C-alpha cells in the first residue's frame, strides 16, 4: 500500500462545538503514534479542564511575552481579548519522537500550520450538517453565553468561505458519530499509518 509517510501533522479545524475534540480522541485511541498538540490560550479555564492537558492557560501578559519571543508557530486573537496559539516547543517535542501531532484548532490557525509545514501537514475542515445544528450543540453543551454563541456562529459563517483551502472536508453530523469515526479513521489509515 502506498502511504504518504512524510505527513507528521493532522489538523482538525472548524467552529467551536462541531466535535473536533471528539474526533481527535478517536484518533488518539486508534493509534499510539498520534499525540495531542496542546494549544495555548488566554480564555478562562472551563470546569473540568486542566492546564497543560486541555490548554496551556496563559494570562494575556504571558501570551504576549511568548508571542514577542517568537515561541508560537501561529497565534490569533480569535475573539476580542481571547488569544489562541500553537507553541513551537509542543510540536517539536511530538515530531522529534517520531509521532504524529494532532491539532484541534480554529480555521485560520489550520491554514497557518499548512503554510508553515506544507505537505507534512494534512488539514481537515470539520463542519456541522447545518448552522442550526451547530447552534443547538453550543446551547446544549452549556459552556457559552448567548452572546458567545452568536459570536461563534458569525465567525463560522465567515470560516465557511475558506473550506476549499483544506485537504479534506468532513461533515460531523449530530447523532451519527459512527460515520464520523469511520471517516476520520479512514483519513488516518490513508495518510498516516
N, C-alpha and C positions, 0 to 999 in steps of 0.2 A: 504494500500500500504506500502511496506517495504522500508523505507527511511534510508539512512545512515546519521543519524543526527550528527555523530562525525566529519564530514567534516566542516572545518572552512575557508579553503583557496582554491581558484581556480587560477591556474596559466596558462596563455595563453602565450606560448613561441614560438619563431620562428624568422625568419630573419626580418630585418627592411623592411618595405614596404609590408608585407604579409597581413596586415589587423587586427593585434592584437587589436589595439585601437578601431576600428570599432566594433569588436566582444565584447570587454569589455563594450562599450557604450550600446550595445544591452542588455547585462545583467543588467547594471545599470538602464536602462529604464524598464526592465522586473519586477524587484522586488526591493523595497527599503531596503531589507536586504543586498544587495550587496553594498559594499563600495570600492572605488578605493584606492589601496595602492600606494601612490606617491613614486617613486624611487628617489634616489639622483644621480647626475651626475656632471662631470666636463666639459662636452661638452658645447659649446656656446648655448645660448637660440636662438631658431628659431623665425622668425616672427610669431606673434600671440600667442606664448606660454607665460605662466605666472608662476612665481616662486611659489612653494607650491601647484600648481594646476596640472601642467603638469609634473614637476620635481622639486626637490629641487636643485637649481643650486649652486654648491659649487666651490670655487677655488680648485686647486689641493692641496694647503696647508691645507685648511679647511677639505677636504675629508680625507687626510692623518691623520690629527689630530683625526677625528672621528673614523677612522679605528683603529688607535693605542689605542683609548679608548674603543674598542670593542663595538661600537654603531651599527655596522652592523650585520645583520643575515648572509648576504652573500654580497660579493663585487667582482668585477673583472675589470681588465684593458681590456676592450672589444676590443679597438683599441689603438694604441700607444698614450699614454698621455690622453686617454679618459676613465675615470673610471665611473662605474655604481655600485649602491649598494642599498640594502634594509635595512632601519633603523628598529631596534627592536621597537622603540617607535611608529612608524607608524602602525605596525602590531598589537601590544598590544592594542593600542587605539581602533582599529576596533573590534578585537575579544572580548575584555573585555566588550564591549557594546552589545554583542550577535549578531553581524553582521558577514557577510562573506567577507573576504578580496579578492579582485580581483587583480591579478598581471599581468602586461603586460611587460615581461622581456625577456632576452636572454635565450638561451637553457641551458647553464651551470648554470646560476642563478636558473633556474627552478629545475634542478637536485639537487642543493644545498638546496633549500627550501624543496624539498621532503625528502632529507636526514635528515634535521633538524626536520620537522614536521610529517614525516611518513604518516600514514593513515589519518591524519587530513587534508592533502593537496591532491588535485587532479590536476595532471598536464596534460595539453593538448598541443600537438605539432601542431602548425598551419603551414601548408605548402601550397605553391602555386601549381598549376597544373603542372608547369614546371619552369626550371631555366630561360628560355626565358621570360615567363610571369612575373617573379619577376624582371628581368632587365627592362622590359617595365614599370612596376609600379614605380620603383625607378626613371627612367628617367622622367616619366610623372608627378611625384609629384614635381620635380624640386627643391629639397632642398639639394641635394648632388652633389658634383663634380663627373666627370667621374672616377677619382681615388678612391673616396669614394665608388662609386657604385661597382667598380671592387673588392675592399676590402670586401665589404658586400657579394658579390657573392661567393668569395673564402671562406669566413667564413661559409656561408650557406652550401656549398658542404661538409665541414667537419662536420657541425652540423647534416646533414642528417644521418650520421653513428650512431647518438645517439637516433634516433626517437623511436627505440624499447624499450627504457627505460622509456617511457612515459605511462601514464594510458590510453591515447586515442590520436588518430591522426585525425585531421580534415583538409581536403583539402578545402581551401578557394579559389574557382575558380573565376577568373576575370569575372565580369558581371553576377554572379549568387549569389547575396547577399541573396536572399530569402532562398536558400538551406542552406547556411552557418548559417543564422539566425535560421532556424528550427533546425539545428543540435546543435547549442550552447544552445538554449533554452531546447532542449531535455536532454542535459547533466545536465543543471541546475535543471530541474524538477526531474531527476532520482537521483541525488546525493546530492542536497542541499535544495530543497524546499518541 
